[in-house]
Amino acid sequence: MKLDEYSTKIHLKSNEVARKILEKVNISKDFLISDHLDPTPAEKKEQEEKTIDFGIDIIKFLATEGVTVNYATFGIDKIIDNLTGLKQYINGTLGSYEDEFLSRSYGVKNDAGKYRKEEVTISDLMIKLAEIQKSTGDNQFDFINEVAPELPVDDEQAELPSPFQDK
């Protein structure tokens, strides 16, 4: 897509502004990403004040750069878009790795000879689950079950056999 002269000027200025904002974020990273996980009310207030001061600093910076009101946050939008793209790439890549791992672990191929977890049947899943449970100690209660986390587990329950285990 070829941009007209006006749009090109806006994009180039926004790119320059985005880079400088990233520099400012880097300088302020310690208070923007705080290690105070359970801040006191006084610490929360201090954080809010620092964030307001940072926002004022950014607005002053935008003003000195001659950024127009309508495009004041365009540079920030570019940063957000790039970080969002990075997040999607990481999640997609890791999801692909997990998909390949699961597909190969089941050992089931599709008609084209490719490992695909979509080809796995319920019985394939149950067999593989029983195998892995057995190889990891066969304790049904050493796995975090998010489906029923409120169920209590005592020592006697921990000794129960897997419902998928060979009889």
RONU-426266 format. One record per atom (N, C-alpha, C): residue number from 1; x, y, z. Coordinates in steps of 0.2 Angstrom, whole numbers, plus 5000, padded with zeros to 4 digits. Atoms other than C-alpha are relative to their C-alpha. Layout:
+-----+------+------+------+
!  nr !   px !   py !   pz !
+-----+------+------+------+
! NUM !    X !    Y !    Z !
...
+-----+------+------+------+
***
This chain:
+-----+------+------+------+
!  nr !   px !   py !   pz !
+-----+------+------+------+
!   1 ! 5004 ! 4994 ! 5000 !
!   1 ! 5000 ! 5000 ! 5000 !
!   1 ! 5004 ! 5006 ! 5000 !
!   2 ! 4997 ! 4993 ! 5001 !
!   2 ! 5007 ! 5017 ! 4994 !
!   2 ! 4997 ! 5005 ! 5004 !
!   3 ! 5003 ! 4995 ! 4996 !
!   3 ! 5004 ! 5030 ! 5007 !
!   3 ! 5001 ! 5007 ! 4996 !
!   4 ! 4999 ! 4994 ! 5002 !
!   4 ! 5001 ! 5048 ! 5002 !
!   4 ! 5005 ! 5004 ! 5004 !
!   5 ! 4995 ! 4996 ! 4997 !
!   5 ! 5013 ! 5062 ! 5007 !
!   5 ! 4998 ! 5001 ! 5008 !
!   6 ! 5002 ! 4998 ! 4993 !
!   6 ! 5003 ! 5067 ! 5022 !
!   6 ! 5000 ! 4994 ! 5005 !
!   7 ! 5000 ! 5006 ! 4996 !
!   7 ! 5000 ! 5049 ! 5029 !
!   7 ! 5007 ! 4998 ! 5001 !
!   8 ! 4993 ! 5002 ! 4999 !
!   8 ! 5019 ! 5045 ! 5026 !
!   8 ! 5003 ! 5005 ! 5006 !
!   9 ! 4998 ! 4995 ! 4995 !
!   9 ! 5023 ! 5061 ! 5037 !
!   9 ! 4998 ! 4998 ! 5007 !
!  10 ! 5003 ! 5002 ! 4993 !
!  10 ! 5011 ! 5055 ! 5051 !
!  10 ! 5004 ! 4994 ! 5002 !
!  11 ! 4997 ! 5007 ! 4998 !
!  11 ! 5018 ! 5037 ! 5051 !
!  11 ! 5007 ! 5001 ! 5002 !
!  12 ! 4993 ! 5000 ! 4998 !
!  12 ! 5036 ! 5042 ! 5051 !
!  12 ! 5001 ! 5004 ! 5006 !
!  13 ! 5000 ! 4996 ! 4993 !
!  13 ! 5033 ! 5055 ! 5065 !
!  13 ! 4998 ! 4995 ! 5005 !
!  14 ! 5002 ! 5004 ! 4994 !
!  14 ! 5024 ! 5042 ! 5075 !
!  14 ! 5005 ! 4994 ! 5001 !
!  15 ! 4995 ! 5005 ! 4999 !
!  15 ! 5038 ! 5029 ! 5072 !
!  15 ! 5005 ! 5003 ! 5005 !
!  16 ! 4995 ! 4996 ! 4996 !
!  16 ! 5050 ! 5042 ! 5079 !
!  16 ! 4998 ! 5001 ! 5007 !
!  17 ! 5003 ! 4999 ! 4993 !
!  17 ! 5039 ! 5046 ! 5094 !
!  17 ! 5000 ! 4993 ! 5003 !
!  18 ! 5001 ! 5007 ! 4997 !
!  18 ! 5036 ! 5027 ! 5097 !
!  18 ! 5007 ! 4998 ! 5003 !
!  19 ! 4993 ! 5002 ! 4998 !
!  19 ! 5055 ! 5024 ! 5098 !
!  19 ! 5002 ! 5004 ! 5006 !
!  20 ! 4999 ! 4995 ! 4994 !
!  20 ! 5057 ! 5039 ! 5110 !
!  20 ! 4996 ! 4998 ! 5006 !
!  21 ! 5004 ! 5002 ! 4994 !
!  21 ! 5043 ! 5033 ! 5121 !
!  21 ! 5002 ! 4993 ! 5003 !
!  22 ! 4997 ! 5007 ! 4997 !
!  22 ! 5051 ! 5015 ! 5122 !
!  22 ! 5006 ! 5002 ! 5004 !
!  23 ! 4994 ! 4998 ! 4996 !
!  23 ! 5067 ! 5024 ! 5128 !
!  23 ! 4997 ! 5002 ! 5007 !
!  24 ! 5003 ! 4997 ! 4994 !
!  24 ! 5056 ! 5033 ! 5141 !
!  24 ! 4998 ! 4994 ! 5005 !
!  25 ! 5002 ! 5005 ! 4997 !
!  25 ! 5048 ! 5017 ! 5146 !
!  25 ! 5005 ! 4996 ! 5003 !
!  26 ! 4995 ! 5004 ! 4997 !
!  26 ! 5064 ! 5008 ! 5148 !
!  26 ! 5003 ! 5003 ! 5006 !
!  27 ! 4997 ! 4996 ! 4994 !
!  27 ! 5071 ! 5022 ! 5160 !
!  27 ! 4995 ! 4999 ! 5006 !
!  28 ! 5005 ! 5000 ! 4995 !
!  28 ! 5055 ! 5020 ! 5170 !
!  28 ! 4997 ! 4993 ! 5001 !
!  29 ! 5002 ! 5007 ! 5000 !
!  29 ! 5053 ! 5001 ! 5169 !
!  29 ! 4999 ! 4998 ! 5007 !
!  30 ! 5000 ! 5003 ! 4993 !
!  30 ! 5056 ! 4998 ! 5188 !
!  30 ! 4994 ! 5002 ! 5003 !
!  31 ! 5006 ! 4998 ! 4997 !
!  31 ! 5041 ! 5008 ! 5193 !
!  31 ! 4994 ! 4998 ! 4996 !
!  32 ! 5006 ! 5003 ! 5004 !
!  32 ! 5030 ! 5003 ! 5178 !
!  32 ! 4999 ! 4993 ! 5001 !
!  33 ! 5001 ! 5007 ! 4999 !
!  33 ! 5033 ! 4985 ! 5181 !
!  33 ! 5003 ! 4999 ! 5007 !
!  34 ! 4997 ! 5000 ! 4993 !
!  34 ! 5034 ! 4984 ! 5200 !
!  34 ! 5000 ! 4993 ! 5003 !
!  35 ! 4999 ! 5006 ! 4996 !
!  35 ! 5040 ! 4970 ! 5211 !
!  35 ! 4996 ! 5000 ! 5006 !
!  36 ! 5004 ! 4999 ! 4994 !
!  36 ! 5028 ! 4976 ! 5225 !
!  36 ! 4993 ! 4996 ! 4998 !
!  37 ! 5006 ! 5004 ! 5002 !
!  37 ! 5015 ! 4962 ! 5222 !
!  37 ! 4994 ! 5001 ! 5005 !
!  38 ! 5005 ! 4999 ! 4995 !
!  38 ! 5005 ! 4966 ! 5238 !
!  38 ! 5001 ! 5007 ! 5003 !
!  39 ! 4998 ! 4994 ! 4997 !
!  39 ! 5008 ! 4985 ! 5240 !
!  39 ! 4995 ! 5003 ! 5005 !
!  40 ! 5004 ! 4996 ! 4995 !
!  40 ! 5002 ! 4995 ! 5255 !
!  40 ! 4996 ! 5005 ! 4997 !
!  41 ! 5003 ! 4994 ! 5003 !
!  41 ! 4990 ! 5009 ! 5252 !
!  41 ! 5005 ! 5006 ! 4999 !
!  42 ! 4995 ! 4995 ! 5002 !
!  42 ! 5005 ! 5021 ! 5253 !
!  42 ! 5004 ! 4999 ! 4994 !
!  43 ! 4996 ! 5002 ! 5006 !
!  43 ! 5014 ! 5011 ! 5240 !
!  43 ! 4996 ! 5001 ! 4994 !
!  44 ! 5004 ! 4999 ! 5006 !
!  44 ! 4999 ! 5011 ! 5229 !
!  44 ! 4999 ! 5007 ! 4998 !
!  45 ! 5001 ! 4993 ! 5001 !
!  45 ! 4997 ! 5030 ! 5231 !
!  45 ! 5006 ! 5002 ! 4996 !
!  46 ! 4994 ! 4998 ! 5003 !
!  46 ! 5015 ! 5032 ! 5227 !
!  46 ! 5001 ! 4998 ! 4992 !
!  47 ! 5000 ! 5003 ! 5007 !
!  47 ! 5014 ! 5021 ! 5211 !
!  47 ! 4995 ! 5004 ! 4996 !
!  48 ! 5004 ! 4996 ! 5004 !
!  48 ! 4999 ! 5031 ! 5205 !
!  48 ! 5002 ! 5007 ! 4999 !
!  49 ! 4997 ! 4994 ! 5001 !
!  49 ! 5008 ! 5047 ! 5208 !
!  49 ! 5006 ! 5000 ! 4994 !
!  50 ! 4995 ! 5000 ! 5005 !
!  50 ! 5023 ! 5041 ! 5198 !
!  50 ! 4997 ! 4998 ! 4993 !
!  51 ! 5004 ! 5002 ! 5006 !
!  51 ! 5011 ! 5034 ! 5184 !
!  51 ! 4998 ! 5007 ! 4997 !
!  52 ! 5003 ! 4994 ! 5002 !
!  52 ! 5003 ! 5051 ! 5183 !
!  52 ! 5006 ! 5005 ! 4998 !
!  53 ! 4994 ! 4996 ! 5002 !
!  53 ! 5020 ! 5060 ! 5182 !
!  53 ! 5003 ! 4998 ! 4994 !
!  54 ! 4998 ! 5003 ! 5006 !
!  54 ! 5025 ! 5048 ! 5169 !
!  54 ! 4996 ! 5002 ! 4994 !
!  55 ! 5005 ! 4998 ! 5005 !
!  55 ! 5009 ! 5052 ! 5159 !
!  55 ! 5001 ! 5007 ! 4998 !
!  56 ! 4998 ! 4993 ! 5001 !
!  56 ! 5013 ! 5071 ! 5161 !
!  56 ! 5006 ! 5001 ! 4996 !
!  57 ! 4993 ! 5000 ! 5004 !
!  57 ! 5031 ! 5068 ! 5155 !
!  57 ! 4999 ! 4998 ! 4993 !
!  58 ! 5002 ! 5002 ! 5007 !
!  58 ! 5024 ! 5059 ! 5139 !
!  58 ! 4996 ! 5005 ! 4997 !
!  59 ! 5003 ! 4994 ! 5003 !
!  59 ! 5012 ! 5073 ! 5136 !
!  59 ! 5004 ! 5006 ! 4998 !
!  60 ! 4995 ! 4995 ! 5002 !
!  60 ! 5025 ! 5086 ! 5137 !
!  60 ! 5005 ! 4998 ! 4994 !
!  61 ! 4996 ! 5002 ! 5005 !
!  61 ! 5036 ! 5076 ! 5126 !
!  61 ! 4997 ! 5000 ! 4993 !
!  62 ! 5003 ! 5000 ! 5006 !
!  62 ! 5023 ! 5074 ! 5113 !
!  62 ! 4999 ! 5007 ! 4998 !
!  63 ! 5001 ! 4993 ! 5001 !
!  63 ! 5020 ! 5093 ! 5114 !
!  63 ! 5006 ! 5003 ! 4997 !
!  64 ! 4994 ! 4997 ! 5003 !
!  64 ! 5038 ! 5097 ! 5111 !
!  64 ! 5002 ! 4997 ! 4993 !
!  65 ! 4998 ! 5003 ! 5007 !
!  65 ! 5039 ! 5085 ! 5096 !
!  65 ! 4995 ! 5002 ! 4995 !
!  66 ! 5005 ! 4997 ! 5005 !
!  66 ! 5024 ! 5094 ! 5088 !
!  66 ! 4995 ! 4995 ! 4997 !
!  67 ! 5005 ! 5005 ! 5002 !
!  67 ! 5013 ! 5079 ! 5087 !
!  67 ! 4993 ! 5003 ! 5001 !
!  68 ! 5007 ! 4997 ! 5000 !
!  68 ! 4995 ! 5084 ! 5083 !
!  68 ! 4995 ! 4996 ! 5004 !
!  69 ! 5004 ! 5003 ! 4996 !
!  69 ! 4981 ! 5080 ! 5094 !
!  69 ! 4996 ! 4994 ! 4998 !
!  70 ! 5003 ! 5006 ! 5002 !
!  70 ! 4972 ! 5068 ! 5083 !
!  70 ! 5005 ! 4994 ! 4999 !
!  71 ! 4995 ! 5006 ! 5000 !
!  71 ! 4988 ! 5057 ! 5082 !
!  71 ! 5004 ! 5000 ! 5006 !
!  72 ! 4996 ! 5000 ! 4994 !
!  72 ! 4994 ! 5059 ! 5099 !
!  72 ! 5002 ! 4993 ! 5003 !
!  73 ! 4999 ! 5007 ! 4998 !
!  73 ! 4993 ! 5041 ! 5103 !
!  73 ! 5002 ! 4995 ! 4995 !
!  74 ! 4999 ! 5004 ! 5006 !
!  74 ! 4997 ! 5034 ! 5086 !
!  74 ! 5007 ! 4996 ! 5001 !
!  75 ! 4994 ! 5004 ! 4998 !
!  75 ! 5015 ! 5030 ! 5092 !
!  75 ! 4999 ! 4995 ! 5005 !
!  76 ! 5002 ! 5005 ! 4995 !
!  76 ! 5008 ! 5021 ! 5107 !
!  76 ! 4997 ! 4994 ! 4997 !
!  77 ! 5004 ! 5006 ! 5003 !
!  77 ! 4996 ! 5011 ! 5096 !
!  77 ! 5005 ! 4996 ! 4996 !
!  78 ! 4995 ! 5004 ! 5004 !
!  78 ! 5011 ! 5006 ! 5085 !
!  78 ! 5004 ! 4995 ! 5005 !
!  79 ! 4997 ! 5004 ! 4995 !
!  79 ! 5020 ! 5000 ! 5101 !
!  79 ! 4996 ! 4994 ! 5002 !
!  80 ! 5005 ! 5005 ! 4998 !
!  80 ! 5004 ! 4990 ! 5107 !
!  80 ! 5000 ! 4995 ! 4994 !
!  81 ! 5001 ! 5004 ! 5006 !
!  81 ! 5002 ! 4983 ! 5089 !
!  81 ! 5006 ! 4995 ! 5000 !
!  82 ! 4994 ! 5005 ! 5000 !
!  82 ! 5020 ! 4976 ! 5089 !
!  82 ! 5000 ! 4996 ! 5006 !
!  83 ! 5000 ! 5005 ! 4994 !
!  83 ! 5019 ! 4969 ! 5107 !
!  83 ! 4995 ! 4995 ! 4999 !
!  84 ! 5006 ! 5005 ! 5001 !
!  84 ! 5002 ! 4961 ! 5103 !
!  84 ! 5002 ! 4995 ! 4994 !
!  85 ! 4998 ! 5004 ! 5005 !
!  85 ! 5010 ! 4954 ! 5087 !
!  85 ! 5005 ! 4995 ! 5003 !
!  86 ! 4995 ! 5004 ! 4997 !
!  86 ! 5025 ! 4947 ! 5097 !
!  86 ! 4996 ! 4995 ! 5005 !
!  87 ! 5004 ! 5004 ! 4996 !
!  87 ! 5013 ! 4940 ! 5110 !
!  87 ! 4996 ! 4994 ! 4996 !
!  88 ! 5003 ! 5005 ! 5005 !
!  88 ! 5003 ! 4931 ! 5096 !
!  88 ! 5005 ! 4995 ! 4997 !
!  89 ! 4994 ! 5005 ! 5003 !
!  89 ! 5019 ! 4924 ! 5088 !
!  89 ! 5002 ! 4995 ! 5005 !
!  90 ! 4997 ! 5005 ! 4994 !
!  90 ! 5025 ! 4917 ! 5105 !
!  90 ! 4995 ! 4995 ! 5001 !
!  91 ! 5005 ! 5004 ! 4999 !
!  91 ! 5008 ! 4910 ! 5109 !
!  91 ! 4999 ! 4995 ! 4994 !
!  92 ! 5001 ! 5004 ! 5005 !
!  92 ! 5006 ! 4903 ! 5092 !
!  92 ! 5005 ! 4995 ! 4999 !
!  93 ! 4994 ! 5005 ! 5001 !
!  93 ! 5023 ! 4895 ! 5091 !
!  93 ! 5000 ! 4995 ! 5005 !
!  94 ! 5000 ! 5005 ! 4995 !
!  94 ! 5022 ! 4887 ! 5108 !
!  94 ! 4994 ! 4995 ! 4999 !
!  95 ! 5006 ! 5004 ! 5001 !
!  95 ! 5004 ! 4881 ! 5104 !
!  95 ! 5002 ! 4995 ! 4994 !
!  96 ! 4998 ! 5005 ! 5005 !
!  96 ! 5011 ! 4873 ! 5088 !
!  96 ! 5005 ! 4995 ! 5002 !
!  97 ! 4996 ! 5005 ! 4997 !
!  97 ! 5025 ! 4865 ! 5098 !
!  97 ! 4996 ! 4995 ! 5004 !
!  98 ! 5004 ! 5004 ! 4996 !
!  98 ! 5012 ! 4858 ! 5110 !
!  98 ! 4996 ! 4995 ! 4996 !
!  99 ! 5004 ! 5004 ! 5004 !
!  99 ! 5001 ! 4852 ! 5096 !
!  99 ! 5004 ! 4994 ! 4997 !
! 100 ! 4996 ! 5005 ! 5003 !
! 100 ! 5016 ! 4843 ! 5088 !
! 100 ! 5002 ! 4995 ! 5005 !
! 101 ! 4998 ! 5005 ! 4995 !
! 101 ! 5021 ! 4835 ! 5104 !
! 101 ! 4995 ! 4996 ! 5002 !
! 102 ! 5006 ! 5004 ! 4998 !
! 102 ! 5004 ! 4829 ! 5108 !
! 102 ! 4998 ! 4995 ! 4994 !
! 103 ! 5002 ! 5004 ! 5006 !
! 103 ! 5001 ! 4823 ! 5090 !
! 103 ! 5005 ! 4994 ! 4999 !
! 104 ! 4995 ! 5006 ! 5000 !
! 104 ! 5018 ! 4813 ! 5090 !
! 104 ! 4999 ! 4995 ! 5006 !
! 105 ! 5000 ! 5004 ! 4994 !
! 105 ! 5015 ! 4807 ! 5108 !
! 105 ! 4994 ! 4995 ! 4999 !
! 106 ! 5006 ! 5005 ! 5002 !
! 106 ! 4998 ! 4799 ! 5102 !
! 106 ! 5002 ! 4995 ! 4995 !
! 107 ! 4998 ! 5005 ! 5005 !
! 107 ! 5007 ! 4791 ! 5088 !
! 107 ! 4995 ! 4998 ! 4994 !
! 108 ! 5005 ! 5002 ! 5005 !
! 108 ! 4992 ! 4792 ! 5076 !
! 108 ! 5001 ! 5005 ! 4995 !
! 109 ! 4999 ! 4996 ! 5006 !
! 109 ! 4993 ! 4798 ! 5059 !
! 109 ! 4994 ! 5001 ! 4996 !
! 110 ! 5006 ! 4999 ! 5004 !
! 110 ! 4980 ! 4805 ! 5047 !
! 110 ! 5001 ! 4996 ! 4993 !
! 111 ! 4999 ! 5004 ! 5007 !
! 111 ! 4977 ! 4798 ! 5029 !
! 111 ! 5006 ! 5002 ! 4996 !
! 112 ! 4994 ! 4997 ! 5004 !
! 112 ! 4991 ! 4809 ! 5022 !
! 112 ! 5006 ! 4998 ! 5004 !
! 113 ! 4994 ! 5002 ! 4997 !
! 113 ! 5003 ! 4801 ! 5034 !
! 113 ! 5003 ! 5005 ! 5005 !
! 114 ! 4998 ! 4995 ! 4995 !
! 114 ! 5005 ! 4816 ! 5046 !
! 114 ! 4997 ! 4999 ! 5007 !
! 115 ! 5002 ! 5001 ! 4994 !
! 115 ! 5004 ! 4815 ! 5064 !
! 115 ! 4995 ! 5006 ! 5002 !
! 116 ! 5005 ! 4995 ! 4999 !
! 116 ! 4988 ! 4824 ! 5069 !
! 116 ! 4996 ! 4998 ! 5006 !
! 117 ! 5004 ! 5001 ! 4994 !
! 117 ! 4980 ! 4825 ! 5086 !
! 117 ! 4992 ! 4999 ! 4999 !
! 118 ! 5007 ! 5000 ! 5002 !
! 118 ! 4963 ! 4827 ! 5078 !
! 118 ! 4998 ! 4993 ! 4998 !
! 119 ! 5002 ! 5007 ! 5002 !
! 119 ! 4964 ! 4809 ! 5072 !
! 119 ! 5000 ! 4995 ! 5007 !
! 120 ! 4999 ! 5004 ! 4994 !
! 120 ! 4966 ! 4803 ! 5090 !
! 120 ! 4992 ! 4998 ! 5003 !
! 121 ! 5007 ! 5002 ! 4997 !
! 121 ! 4950 ! 4793 ! 5097 !
! 121 ! 5000 ! 5000 ! 5007 !
! 122 ! 5001 ! 5000 ! 4993 !
! 122 ! 4944 ! 4793 ! 5114 !
! 122 ! 5004 ! 4994 ! 5003 !
! 123 ! 4996 ! 5006 ! 4997 !
! 123 ! 4951 ! 4775 ! 5117 !
! 123 ! 5007 ! 5001 ! 4999 !
! 124 ! 4993 ! 4998 ! 5001 !
! 124 ! 4968 ! 4781 ! 5110 !
! 124 ! 5002 ! 5004 ! 5006 !
! 125 ! 4998 ! 4995 ! 4995 !
! 125 ! 4968 ! 4795 ! 5123 !
! 125 ! 5000 ! 4996 ! 5007 !
! 126 ! 5000 ! 5004 ! 4994 !
! 126 ! 4963 ! 4783 ! 5137 !
! 126 ! 5006 ! 4995 ! 5001 !
! 127 ! 4995 ! 5005 ! 5000 !
! 127 ! 4976 ! 4770 ! 5133 !
! 127 ! 5007 ! 5004 ! 5001 !
! 128 ! 4994 ! 4996 ! 4999 !
! 128 ! 4990 ! 4784 ! 5132 !
! 128 ! 5000 ! 5003 ! 5007 !
! 129 ! 5000 ! 4997 ! 4993 !
! 129 ! 4984 ! 4792 ! 5148 !
! 129 ! 5001 ! 4994 ! 5005 !
! 130 ! 4999 ! 5005 ! 4995 !
! 130 ! 4984 ! 4775 ! 5157 !
! 130 ! 5008 ! 4998 ! 5000 !
! 131 ! 4993 ! 5001 ! 5001 !
! 131 ! 5002 ! 4772 ! 5150 !
! 131 ! 5004 ! 5005 ! 5004 !
! 132 ! 4996 ! 4995 ! 4997 !
! 132 ! 5008 ! 4789 ! 5156 !
! 132 ! 4999 ! 5000 ! 5008 !
! 133 ! 5002 ! 5001 ! 4993 !
! 133 ! 4999 ! 4787 ! 5173 !
! 133 ! 5005 ! 4995 ! 5003 !
! 134 ! 4996 ! 5005 ! 4997 !
! 134 ! 5008 ! 4771 ! 5176 !
! 134 ! 5007 ! 5001 ! 5000 !
! 135 ! 4993 ! 4999 ! 5000 !
! 135 ! 5025 ! 4777 ! 5171 !
! 135 ! 5002 ! 5006 ! 5005 !
! 136 ! 4999 ! 4995 ! 4995 !
! 136 ! 5023 ! 4792 ! 5183 !
! 136 ! 4998 ! 4999 ! 5007 !
! 137 ! 5002 ! 5001 ! 4993 !
! 137 ! 5018 ! 4783 ! 5199 !
! 137 ! 4993 ! 4998 ! 5001 !
! 138 ! 5007 ! 5002 ! 5000 !
! 138 ! 5000 ! 4780 ! 5195 !
! 138 ! 4996 ! 5003 ! 5006 !
! 139 ! 5003 ! 4997 ! 4994 !
! 139 ! 4994 ! 4792 ! 5209 !
! 139 ! 4995 ! 5005 ! 4996 !
! 140 ! 5005 ! 4996 ! 5003 !
! 140 ! 4978 ! 4800 ! 5203 !
! 140 ! 4999 ! 5007 ! 5003 !
! 141 ! 5000 ! 4994 ! 4996 !
! 141 ! 4980 ! 4814 ! 5216 !
! 141 ! 5006 ! 5005 ! 5000 !
! 142 ! 4994 ! 4996 ! 5000 !
! 142 ! 4997 ! 4821 ! 5211 !
! 142 ! 4999 ! 5005 ! 4994 !
! 143 ! 5001 ! 4996 ! 5006 !
! 143 ! 4989 ! 4831 ! 5196 !
! 143 ! 4995 ! 5005 ! 5002 !
! 144 ! 5005 ! 4994 ! 4998 !
! 144 ! 4980 ! 4848 ! 5198 !
! 144 ! 4994 ! 4999 ! 4996 !
! 145 ! 5006 ! 5001 ! 5004 !
! 145 ! 4963 ! 4845 ! 5193 !
! 145 ! 4995 ! 5006 ! 5001 !
! 146 ! 5004 ! 4993 ! 5000 !
! 146 ! 4955 ! 4862 ! 5189 !
! 146 ! 4992 ! 4999 ! 4999 !
! 147 ! 5007 ! 5002 ! 5001 !
! 147 ! 4938 ! 4853 ! 5185 !
! 147 ! 4997 ! 5000 ! 5007 !
! 148 ! 5003 ! 5001 ! 4993 !
! 148 ! 4935 ! 4849 ! 5204 !
! 148 ! 5005 ! 5001 ! 5005 !
! 149 ! 4995 ! 4999 ! 4995 !
! 149 ! 4948 ! 4858 ! 5214 !
! 149 ! 4998 ! 5000 ! 5007 !
! 150 ! 5002 ! 4999 ! 4994 !
! 150 ! 4937 ! 4859 ! 5229 !
! 150 ! 5000 ! 4993 ! 5004 !
! 151 ! 5001 ! 5006 ! 4997 !
! 151 ! 4937 ! 4840 ! 5232 !
! 151 ! 5006 ! 4998 ! 5004 !
! 152 ! 4994 ! 5001 ! 4996 !
! 152 ! 4948 ! 4835 ! 5247 !
! 152 ! 5003 ! 4993 ! 4998 !
! 153 ! 4996 ! 5006 ! 5001 !
! 153 ! 4961 ! 4822 ! 5245 !
! 153 ! 5004 ! 4998 ! 5006 !
! 154 ! 4997 ! 5003 ! 4994 !
! 154 ! 4967 ! 4811 ! 5259 !
! 154 ! 5005 ! 4995 ! 4998 !
! 155 ! 4995 ! 5005 ! 5002 !
! 155 ! 4981 ! 4798 ! 5260 !
! 155 ! 4997 ! 4994 ! 4997 !
! 156 ! 5004 ! 5006 ! 5003 !
! 156 ! 4968 ! 4784 ! 5257 !
! 156 ! 4998 ! 5001 ! 4993 !
! 157 ! 5002 ! 4999 ! 5006 !
! 157 ! 4961 ! 4792 ! 5242 !
! 157 ! 5006 ! 5000 ! 4995 !
! 158 ! 4994 ! 4999 ! 5004 !
! 158 ! 4979 ! 4795 ! 5235 !
! 158 ! 5002 ! 4993 ! 4998 !
! 159 ! 4998 ! 5007 ! 5001 !
! 159 ! 4981 ! 4776 ! 5235 !
! 159 ! 4995 ! 4996 ! 4995 !
! 160 ! 5005 ! 5003 ! 5004 !
! 160 ! 4966 ! 4773 ! 5224 !
! 160 ! 5003 ! 4998 ! 4993 !
! 161 ! 4997 ! 5001 ! 5006 !
! 161 ! 4970 ! 4765 ! 5207 !
! 161 ! 4997 ! 5004 ! 4994 !
! 162 ! 5003 ! 4997 ! 5006 !
! 162 ! 4967 ! 4773 ! 5190 !
! 162 ! 4995 ! 4996 ! 4997 !
! 163 ! 5005 ! 5003 ! 5003 !
! 163 ! 4951 ! 4770 ! 5182 !
! 163 ! 5002 ! 4997 ! 4993 !
! 164 ! 4997 ! 5003 ! 5007 !
! 164 ! 4961 ! 4766 ! 5166 !
! 164 ! 5005 ! 4995 ! 5000 !
! 165 ! 4995 ! 5005 ! 4998 !
! 165 ! 4973 ! 4754 ! 5174 !
! 165 ! 4997 ! 4993 ! 4998 !
! 166 ! 5002 ! 5007 ! 5001 !
! 166 ! 4973 ! 4736 ! 5168 !
! 166 ! 4998 ! 4997 ! 5006 !
! 167 ! 5002 ! 5004 ! 4994 !
! 167 ! 4964 ! 4725 ! 5179 !
! 167 ! 5004 ! 4993 ! 5001 !
+-----+------+------+------+
***
